[in-house]
Amino acid sequence: MPDWFWKVMLWVFAVHCLVFTGLAVRRRQLASALAAGAFLLLFFSIAARLWLPDYEIFHVRLFWLFRIPAWILALAGISLSLRQKRTSRKAETEKALSR
């Protein structure tokens, strides 16, 4: 892919990281903090891909060492968010039924 694409993605991940960090601070939700961490790691991954493309640690390119934990954080954040929504809907249903 062209170099400009990765630079645009770098800005996209930076903005998303800032937005989700603000949400995590304001709402005090772990799911938003995990999303912010995932976007931060994706930012580092793209930066490593742009400026250190051939750098390896233990025969693994550096950007993969950021990308894989980012995927794990994203999955954890999504599953936690879905669990929180399910429990809040369950509580609303129980509250409505108890009236």
Secondary structure, 3 states (H helix, E strand, C coil): CCHHHHHHHHHHHHHHHHHHHHHHHHHCCHHHHHHHHHHHHHHHHHHHHHHCCCCEECCEEHHHHHHHHHHHHHHHHHHHHHHHHHHHHHHHHHHHHCC
